[in-house]
Amino acid sequence: MKLSTRVVLVTLAISASGMMLSSCTSDPDLDITKLGVQTDPPDVLYNQGLANINAGKLTEAQRKFDAIDKQHPFSEWARKALVMATFVKYRQGDNEAAIQSGERYMNLYAQTKDAAYVQYMIGLAYAKQIPVVTQDQRASAKTIEAMMKVVNNYPTSEYVDDAQVKIRMARDNLAGKEMQIGRYYQERKEYLAAVSRYRNVVETFSNTNQVEEALARLVECYYALGLTDEAQTAAAVLGHNYPDSEWYKDSFALLKTQGLEPRENTGSWISRAGKKLLLGEST
């Protein structure tokens, strides 16, 4: 195609587009407001979002709730949409987004009727991120923090019972992590470092299922250090609380190798911690 021909075609195209634009702007029957962004009433968007949840269309539901937040900010519908947005993000497995959405809600609406539910959802989102015991347990600590807010701030809510279950689960994971580190030190004969970890389990996580082994490990470490009074006390506390335990049988046998037996020294920290175990207390 010759250059002059190409120029003519381009000129004709520009002229045609200009004529179309001119005819549109000069049309007296054209409603230019319809050229803007279409918005639906918030109640319509909200109900559409709920319908999408019921249909399993979570991504579309999220769009509806986000649209309410953008188009009708700080309205009652925006508040309700933020609750559902937090729920949808949690259901989609986007836990970090659910936490951010939930925390935003709590910053704005902590005194509303849905606040307990949203705080509970934050806790669930953290709980979903709790890894195996061998990994970092920050999510466990965050779960406890979030769920304690449910228990303390909304004690009559229906979410308290499960919040307490999640707290116990997270505490057991934290205790398990301490036990893992304690065993690591013990295997390397770094007994004082191991004792520090086992002591933390007994004193701080007394209502977890890790305490039984922690007491037995204290017997072993104190025995290895030559601190027989402490070893005997740990064994005595273990026997008082878990008399049928295999851990207690092993601890008893270990003491017997030196002609010792479980005997409680009431001045020991282990004895004081043992009283809390008997009373079922937890820090």
C-alpha positions as CSV (number, residue, x, y, z in Angstrom):
1,M,0.0,0.0,0.0
2,K,1.3,3.4,-1.0
3,L,2.1,5.9,1.7
4,S,-0.5,8.4,0.4
5,T,-3.2,5.7,0.4
6,R,-2.4,4.8,4.0
7,V,-2.6,8.5,5.1
8,V,-6.0,8.8,3.4
9,L,-7.3,5.7,5.2
10,V,-6.1,6.9,8.6
11,T,-7.6,10.4,8.0
12,L,-11.0,8.8,7.1
13,A,-10.9,6.7,10.3
14,I,-10.2,9.7,12.5
15,S,-12.9,11.7,10.7
16,A,-15.4,8.8,11.2
17,S,-14.6,8.5,14.9
18,G,-15.0,12.2,15.3
19,M,-18.4,12.2,13.6
20,M,-19.5,9.4,16.0
21,L,-18.4,11.2,19.1
22,S,-20.0,14.4,17.8
23,S,-23.3,12.7,17.1
24,C,-23.3,11.1,20.6
25,T,-22.6,14.3,22.5
26,S,-25.2,16.2,20.4
27,D,-27.9,13.6,20.9
28,P,-30.6,15.3,23.1
29,D,-32.0,11.9,24.2
30,L,-28.7,10.5,25.5
31,D,-28.5,10.3,29.3
32,I,-24.8,10.8,30.0
33,T,-25.2,9.6,33.6
34,K,-25.5,6.1,32.3
35,L,-22.0,6.3,31.0
36,G,-20.7,6.3,34.6
37,V,-20.2,3.4,37.0
38,Q,-23.4,1.5,37.7
39,T,-24.2,0.9,41.4
40,D,-26.7,-1.3,42.9
41,P,-28.5,-0.7,46.3
42,P,-26.5,-2.1,49.2
43,D,-29.2,-4.4,50.3
44,V,-29.4,-5.9,46.8
45,L,-25.6,-6.5,46.7
46,Y,-25.7,-8.0,50.2
47,N,-28.5,-10.5,49.3
48,Q,-26.7,-11.3,46.1
49,G,-23.6,-12.0,48.1
50,L,-25.5,-14.4,50.5
51,A,-27.0,-16.1,47.5
52,N,-23.5,-16.7,46.0
53,I,-22.3,-18.1,49.3
54,N,-25.2,-20.6,49.3
55,A,-24.4,-21.5,45.7
56,G,-20.7,-22.0,46.6
57,K,-19.6,-19.1,44.5
58,L,-17.3,-17.5,47.1
59,T,-15.3,-15.4,44.7
60,E,-18.4,-13.7,43.4
61,A,-19.8,-13.3,46.9
62,Q,-16.6,-11.6,47.9
63,R,-17.0,-9.1,45.0
64,K,-20.5,-8.2,46.1
65,F,-19.4,-7.5,49.7
66,D,-16.4,-5.6,48.5
67,A,-18.6,-3.5,46.3
68,I,-20.8,-2.5,49.3
69,D,-17.7,-1.5,51.2
70,K,-16.5,0.7,48.3
71,Q,-19.8,2.2,47.2
72,H,-21.5,2.6,50.5
73,P,-18.7,3.0,53.1
74,F,-19.4,3.3,56.8
75,S,-23.1,2.4,56.3
76,E,-24.8,-0.3,58.2
77,W,-24.7,-2.5,55.1
78,A,-21.0,-1.9,54.9
79,R,-20.6,-3.1,58.5
80,K,-22.6,-6.3,57.7
81,A,-20.7,-6.8,54.5
82,L,-17.4,-6.6,56.4
83,V,-18.6,-9.4,58.6
84,M,-19.4,-11.6,55.6
85,A,-16.2,-10.6,53.8
86,T,-14.2,-11.9,56.8
87,F,-16.2,-15.2,56.7
88,V,-15.8,-15.7,53.0
89,K,-12.0,-15.1,53.1
90,Y,-11.7,-17.6,55.9
91,R,-13.8,-20.1,53.9
92,Q,-11.5,-19.6,50.9
93,G,-8.5,-20.4,53.0
94,D,-7.1,-16.9,52.7
95,N,-6.4,-16.7,56.4
96,E,-4.2,-13.6,56.4
97,A,-6.8,-11.7,54.5
98,A,-9.5,-12.9,56.9
99,I,-7.4,-11.7,59.8
100,Q,-6.9,-8.3,58.2
101,S,-10.6,-8.0,57.4
102,G,-11.6,-9.1,60.9
103,E,-9.1,-6.7,62.6
104,R,-10.4,-3.9,60.6
105,Y,-13.9,-4.7,61.7
106,M,-12.8,-4.9,65.4
107,N,-11.2,-1.5,65.1
108,L,-14.4,0.0,63.8
109,Y,-17.2,-1.9,65.4
110,A,-15.9,-3.7,68.6
111,Q,-19.1,-2.9,70.5
112,T,-21.6,-4.3,67.9
113,K,-23.5,-7.6,68.1
114,D,-21.3,-9.3,65.5
115,A,-18.0,-8.4,67.2
116,A,-17.8,-11.7,69.1
117,Y,-18.2,-13.7,65.9
118,V,-15.6,-11.6,64.0
119,Q,-13.1,-12.0,66.9
120,Y,-13.8,-15.7,66.9
121,M,-13.2,-15.8,63.1
122,I,-9.8,-14.1,63.7
123,G,-8.9,-16.8,66.2
124,L,-10.0,-19.5,63.7
125,A,-7.9,-18.0,61.0
126,Y,-4.8,-18.0,63.2
127,A,-5.6,-21.6,64.4
128,K,-5.7,-22.8,60.8
129,Q,-2.1,-21.6,60.5
130,I,-0.7,-23.6,63.4
131,P,2.0,-25.8,62.1
132,V,3.4,-29.1,63.4
133,V,5.3,-28.8,66.8
134,T,8.7,-28.9,65.2
135,Q,8.0,-25.6,63.4
136,D,7.7,-22.0,64.6
137,Q,4.7,-21.6,66.9
138,R,3.9,-17.9,66.5
139,A,0.5,-18.9,65.1
140,S,-0.2,-20.8,68.3
141,A,0.6,-17.7,70.4
142,K,-1.6,-15.6,68.1
143,T,-4.4,-18.1,68.4
144,I,-4.3,-17.9,72.2
145,E,-4.3,-14.1,72.1
146,A,-7.2,-13.9,69.7
147,M,-9.3,-16.5,71.4
148,M,-8.6,-15.1,74.9
149,K,-10.3,-11.9,73.6
150,V,-13.4,-13.9,72.8
151,V,-13.4,-15.5,76.3
152,N,-12.7,-12.3,78.2
153,N,-14.5,-9.7,76.2
154,Y,-17.6,-11.7,75.1
155,P,-18.0,-14.2,78.0
156,T,-21.7,-14.9,77.2
157,S,-21.2,-15.5,73.5
158,E,-21.8,-18.9,71.9
159,Y,-18.2,-19.0,70.7
160,V,-16.6,-19.2,74.2
161,D,-16.6,-23.0,74.5
162,D,-14.8,-23.6,71.2
163,A,-12.5,-20.7,71.8
164,Q,-11.3,-22.4,75.0
165,V,-10.8,-25.7,73.0
166,K,-8.6,-23.8,70.5
167,I,-6.7,-22.2,73.4
168,R,-5.9,-25.6,74.9
169,M,-4.9,-26.9,71.5
170,A,-2.5,-24.0,70.9
171,R,-1.1,-24.2,74.5
172,D,-0.4,-27.8,74.0
173,N,1.5,-27.0,70.8
174,L,3.6,-24.3,72.6
175,A,4.3,-26.8,75.3
176,G,5.3,-29.4,72.7
177,K,7.7,-27.0,71.2
178,E,9.3,-26.4,74.6
179,M,9.6,-30.1,75.0
180,Q,11.3,-30.5,71.6
181,I,13.9,-27.9,72.5
182,G,14.4,-29.4,75.9
183,R,15.0,-32.9,74.5
184,Y,17.5,-31.3,72.0
185,Y,19.5,-29.9,74.8
186,Q,19.2,-33.0,76.9
187,E,20.5,-35.2,74.1
188,R,23.6,-32.9,74.0
189,K,24.0,-33.2,77.8
190,E,23.3,-29.5,78.2
191,Y,21.2,-30.3,81.2
192,L,20.7,-26.8,82.7
193,A,19.3,-25.5,79.4
194,A,17.0,-28.6,79.1
195,V,15.8,-28.0,82.7
196,S,14.9,-24.5,81.8
197,R,12.6,-25.7,79.0
198,Y,11.0,-28.5,81.1
199,R,10.4,-26.1,84.0
200,N,8.6,-23.7,81.7
201,V,6.3,-26.5,80.6
202,V,5.5,-27.5,84.2
203,E,5.0,-24.0,85.4
204,T,3.4,-22.2,82.4
205,F,1.6,-25.1,80.6
206,S,0.5,-27.1,83.6
207,N,-2.9,-28.0,82.0
208,T,-1.3,-29.5,78.8
209,N,-0.6,-33.2,78.1
210,Q,3.1,-32.4,78.0
211,V,3.6,-32.1,81.8
212,E,3.8,-35.8,82.5
213,E,6.9,-36.2,80.3
214,A,8.3,-32.9,81.4
215,L,8.4,-34.1,85.0
216,A,10.1,-37.4,84.0
217,R,12.7,-35.5,82.0
218,L,13.4,-33.3,85.0
219,V,14.1,-36.4,87.0
220,E,16.6,-37.5,84.3
221,C,18.3,-34.1,84.1
222,Y,18.6,-33.5,87.8
223,Y,19.8,-37.0,88.3
224,A,22.5,-36.5,85.6
225,L,23.5,-33.2,87.3
226,G,23.8,-34.9,90.7
227,L,20.9,-32.9,92.2
228,T,19.2,-35.9,93.7
229,D,16.9,-33.9,96.0
230,E,15.4,-32.2,92.9
231,A,15.3,-35.5,91.0
232,Q,13.4,-37.2,93.9
233,T,11.0,-34.3,94.2
234,A,10.2,-34.4,90.5
235,A,9.6,-38.1,90.7
236,A,7.3,-37.7,93.7
237,V,5.2,-35.0,92.0
238,L,5.0,-37.2,88.9
239,G,3.9,-40.1,91.1
240,H,1.2,-38.0,92.9
241,N,-0.3,-36.7,89.7
242,Y,0.3,-39.7,87.3
243,P,0.7,-42.8,89.5
244,D,0.0,-45.3,86.7
245,S,2.2,-43.5,84.2
246,E,5.0,-45.3,82.3
247,W,7.0,-42.2,82.8
248,Y,6.7,-42.6,86.6
249,K,7.7,-46.2,86.4
250,D,10.9,-45.2,84.4
251,S,11.7,-42.4,86.8
252,F,11.2,-44.7,89.8
253,A,13.5,-47.3,88.3
254,L,16.2,-44.6,87.5
255,L,16.3,-43.5,91.1
256,K,16.5,-47.1,92.3
257,T,19.8,-47.5,90.5
258,Q,21.4,-45.3,93.3
259,G,19.2,-46.7,96.1
260,L,16.9,-43.6,96.0
261,E,13.2,-43.2,95.8
262,P,10.7,-40.5,95.1
263,R,10.6,-38.0,98.0
264,E,9.2,-34.5,98.0
265,N,11.2,-31.5,99.1
266,T,8.6,-29.0,99.9
267,G,11.0,-26.1,99.5
268,S,11.5,-26.9,95.8
269,W,9.9,-25.1,92.9
270,I,8.7,-28.5,91.7
271,S,6.8,-29.1,94.9
272,R,5.1,-25.7,94.5
273,A,4.2,-26.4,90.9
274,G,3.0,-29.9,91.9
275,K,0.4,-28.3,94.3
276,K,-1.0,-26.4,91.3
277,L,-1.2,-29.6,89.3
278,L,-3.2,-31.3,92.0
279,L,-5.6,-28.3,92.2
280,G,-5.9,-28.3,88.4
281,E,-4.7,-24.7,88.3
282,S,-3.2,-23.1,85.1
283,T,-1.2,-20.0,84.6
